[in-house]
Amino acid sequence: MIIECAGTRGSIARGGQEFSRFGGDTISVQITAKSGHVVIIDAGTGIQTFGNRLVSTKKGSYPLPLHLFFTHYHLDHIVGVAFFKPIYDKNQAISMYGPLLEGVDGAEQAFRNMLTPPYSPVSFDGHEIKASFTFNTIGEQIFEIGSLIIRSIRINHPNHGGLGYRVEEDGKSFVLLTDNELKHSYPEGRPFEDYVEFCRDADVLFHDAQFTRSEYEPVRGWGHSTIEDVVELSNAANCKEVGFFHYSPDRTDSDIDRIYTSQESLVSNGCSRFFPLTQSSRFEL
């Protein structure tokens, strides 16, 4: 599988030279299977990059259904959906998957709410959006999409949490856990030990690390982890490569360099790479 990142920022997108190297778009990650199937996790502003490329490289509709998984429905993870070009193609099939959360009855309601005037210039029920959709309300379960096996787990986040995902193909594994507060308990979430098992021996782990431990106490309960806690998770789970993202909107490129470089000595020998993600990060497993 090929894993590509097109958004690294948390909470809100940022622009400007001091945010250019690690990226200012909010979270969107694409996984391309050996079978040709495409799975996209989250529709932050970065999803526009994937949509533009899918349309231009295929000279029209993508030949297989696209699969869009949501971790949750906070705005920074869904705001890019109106700018995802495949939704305007009458020949495109799109399957959407998302959890049942507080105030939102699954992915369909979240998608319709997002694409409703006056908050959006286009309406889901209008004539502009032409793709055919299948909506799936999901919990902790297992999916098979082409050559991929996808497992989900509840995350520790406000508004009844959300889901993280583990994607496997031919013995290789990729885990994405964003907006997951490892050291704060939520009724719908899981204890730290469960995330260790979910990440066990992952070839690549992407995890939210919005804060440092020295910043954490005033923001405990906001639904995000510290970089130190993610290092502890990756060490315990024996992850091979660990990428951090969901940066605070105020983190400049130099801030990210300084913060993450200072943590490198905490990583055990089991992890071959430990690094901040950019919105052009790419892995092939």
C-alpha positions in Angstrom: 0.0 0.0 0.0 1.0 3.6 -0.5 0.3 6.1 2.3 0.2 9.8 1.5 -0.4 12.8 3.8 -2.0 16.0 2.4 -2.7 17.8 5.7 -0.9 18.0 9.0 -2.5 20.9 10.9 -5.0 20.7 13.7 -8.0 22.8 14.6 -7.8 25.3 11.7 -5.7 25.7 8.5 -2.8 28.2 8.5 -1.0 30.0 5.7 2.2 31.9 5.5 5.9 31.3 5.0 6.5 30.2 8.7 4.0 27.3 8.3 5.1 26.3 4.8 7.5 23.4 5.3 5.4 21.2 7.5 2.1 22.4 6.0 -0.9 24.5 6.8 -3.7 22.2 5.6 -5.8 20.2 8.0 -5.8 16.4 8.2 -6.4 14.1 5.2 -4.6 10.9 4.5 -4.9 8.7 1.4 -4.1 4.9 1.2 -3.8 3.3 -2.2 -4.1 -0.5 -2.2 -2.3 -2.9 -4.5 -5.7 -3.8 -5.7 -6.2 -0.2 -6.9 -8.7 0.8 -4.3 -8.4 4.2 -2.7 -9.2 4.9 0.9 -9.1 8.5 2.3 -9.2 9.1 6.0 -10.7 12.5 6.9 -11.7 15.4 4.7 -9.7 18.3 6.1 -8.6 21.0 3.7 -5.8 18.7 2.5 -8.4 16.5 0.7 -8.5 19.0 -2.1 -5.1 17.9 -3.2 -6.2 14.3 -3.4 -9.4 15.1 -5.3 -7.6 17.3 -7.9 -5.1 14.6 -8.5 -7.7 11.8 -8.8 -9.6 13.7 -11.4 -6.6 14.9 -13.4 -4.7 11.6 -13.5 -7.7 9.4 -14.4 -9.0 11.8 -17.1 -12.4 11.7 -15.5 -14.0 9.5 -13.0 -11.9 7.2 -10.8 -12.6 3.7 -12.1 -13.3 2.2 -8.6 -15.6 3.4 -5.8 -13.7 5.8 -3.5 -13.9 5.1 0.2 -13.9 8.0 2.6 -13.5 7.2 6.3 -14.1 9.9 9.0 -12.4 9.8 12.4 -15.0 12.3 13.7 -16.9 15.3 12.5 -15.1 18.3 14.0 -14.8 21.0 11.4 -11.1 20.7 10.7 -11.7 17.1 9.7 -14.6 17.6 7.3 -14.4 21.2 6.0 -12.6 20.2 2.8 -15.4 17.9 1.5 -17.1 20.6 -0.6 -13.8 21.1 -2.5 -13.3 17.4 -3.2 -13.8 17.3 -7.0 -15.0 13.7 -7.3 -18.3 14.6 -5.6 -19.2 16.6 -8.6 -18.8 13.7 -11.1 -22.0 11.9 -12.0 -20.0 8.8 -12.9 -18.2 8.6 -9.5 -19.3 6.2 -6.7 -18.2 7.2 -3.2 -18.7 5.2 0.0 -18.5 7.1 3.3 -17.9 5.6 6.7 -18.2 7.4 10.0 -19.2 6.9 13.7 -22.4 7.7 15.4 -21.5 10.7 17.7 -23.2 13.3 19.9 -25.6 15.3 17.7 -24.7 13.5 14.5 -26.4 10.4 13.2 -23.5 9.1 11.3 -21.6 10.2 8.2 -24.6 11.0 6.1 -26.0 13.6 8.5 -22.5 15.1 9.0 -22.0 15.4 5.2 -25.5 16.9 4.6 -24.9 19.4 7.5 -21.6 20.5 6.0 -23.1 21.0 2.6 -26.0 23.2 3.6 -26.5 26.9 2.8 -25.7 29.3 4.2 -22.6 27.5 5.4 -21.9 26.1 1.9 -22.5 27.6 -1.5 -23.6 24.1 -2.7 -26.2 21.8 -1.2 -26.1 18.1 -1.0 -29.6 17.9 -2.4 -28.9 20.5 -5.1 -28.0 19.9 -8.7 -24.3 20.5 -8.3 -23.3 17.3 -6.4 -23.7 14.4 -8.8 -21.7 11.5 -7.5 -23.6 8.4 -6.1 -23.1 7.9 -2.4 -23.3 5.0 0.0 -23.3 5.9 3.7 -22.1 3.5 6.5 -22.5 4.3 10.2 -19.8 2.3 11.9 -18.2 1.4 15.2 -15.4 -0.9 16.2 -15.4 -3.4 13.4 -13.4 -4.9 10.5 -13.7 -4.0 6.8 -12.3 -5.6 3.7 -11.8 -3.1 0.8 -10.0 -4.7 -2.1 -6.7 -6.0 -0.8 -6.9 -3.9 2.4 -8.2 -5.0 5.8 -9.3 -2.1 8.0 -9.9 -2.3 11.7 -11.4 0.5 13.8 -11.0 1.5 17.5 -12.7 4.1 19.6 -10.6 7.2 20.4 -10.5 9.5 23.5 -12.0 12.8 22.3 -14.8 15.1 23.3 -18.4 14.8 21.9 -18.5 11.0 22.3 -15.1 10.4 20.8 -14.6 9.0 17.3 -12.6 6.3 15.6 -9.0 5.4 14.8 -8.0 3.0 12.0 -5.5 0.3 11.4 -5.0 -0.7 7.7 -3.3 -4.0 6.8 -2.1 -5.4 3.5 0.2 -8.4 2.8 1.5 -8.5 6.4 2.2 -4.7 6.5 0.3 -2.3 8.8 -0.4 1.4 9.0 -2.2 3.0 12.0 -3.8 6.4 12.2 -4.9 7.8 15.5 -5.7 11.5 15.5 -7.5 13.6 18.1 -6.8 10.8 20.6 -5.9 11.9 24.1 -3.9 9.0 25.4 -3.7 9.9 29.1 -7.2 11.2 29.7 -10.2 8.9 30.2 -13.4 9.4 28.2 -16.5 7.1 28.7 -16.5 6.1 25.0 -12.7 5.8 24.7 -10.1 3.1 25.6 -7.3 2.8 28.1 -3.7 3.4 27.1 -3.0 -0.4 27.0 -5.7 -0.9 24.4 -4.0 1.5 22.0 -0.7 -0.2 22.6 -2.2 -3.5 21.4 -4.0 -1.8 18.5 -0.6 -0.3 17.4 1.4 -3.4 18.1 4.3 -3.9 15.6 2.8 -1.3 13.2 5.1 -0.5 10.3 3.9 3.1 10.3 2.0 5.0 13.0 0.6 8.5 12.5 -0.5 10.0 15.8 -1.8 13.4 17.0 0.8 15.1 19.2 -0.6 18.7 19.5 1.0 19.5 22.8 4.1 19.0 24.9 3.9 17.6 28.4 4.8 21.1 29.9 1.8 22.6 28.0 -0.6 19.8 28.9 -2.4 20.5 32.2 -4.3 23.6 31.1 -5.6 21.7 28.1 -6.3 18.3 29.6 -9.7 17.2 28.3 -9.3 19.0 25.0 -8.9 15.6 23.2 -5.2 15.7 22.1 -2.0 14.0 23.2 1.4 15.1 24.1 4.4 14.1 22.1 5.9 12.4 25.2 2.9 10.2 25.5 3.0 9.2 21.9 6.6 8.3 22.2 5.7 6.1 25.2 3.0 4.5 23.1 5.2 3.8 20.1 8.0 2.4 22.3 5.5 0.1 24.1 3.9 -1.1 20.8 7.2 -1.5 19.0 6.2 0.6 16.0 8.8 0.9 13.3 8.1 4.4 12.0 6.3 7.1 13.9 5.0 10.3 12.3 3.5 13.1 14.4 0.9 15.5 13.2 -2.2 17.6 14.1 0.1 20.5 14.9 -1.3 23.4 16.9 -2.3 26.2 14.5 0.3 28.4 16.2 3.3 26.0 15.7 5.7 27.4 13.3 8.2 25.3 11.3 10.9 26.3 13.7 8.8 25.4 16.7 8.1 21.9 15.3 11.8 21.4 14.6 12.7 22.4 18.2 10.0 20.4 20.0 10.3 17.2 18.1 14.1 17.1 18.0 14.1 17.5 21.8 12.2 14.2 22.1 14.4 12.0 19.9 16.4 10.7 22.8 13.2 9.2 24.3 12.6 6.8 21.4 13.7 3.2 21.9 15.8 1.3 19.4 12.8 -0.6 18.2 11.6 2.5 16.3 13.7 3.1 13.2 12.3 6.6 12.5 10.6 9.2 14.6 9.7 12.4 12.8 7.2 15.2 12.3 5.0 14.7 9.2 4.8 17.1 6.3 1.8 17.4 4.1 3.8 15.7 1.3 4.9 12.7 3.4 4.7 9.5 1.6 5.3 5.8 2.5 5.2 2.6 0.5 4.7 -0.7 2.4 
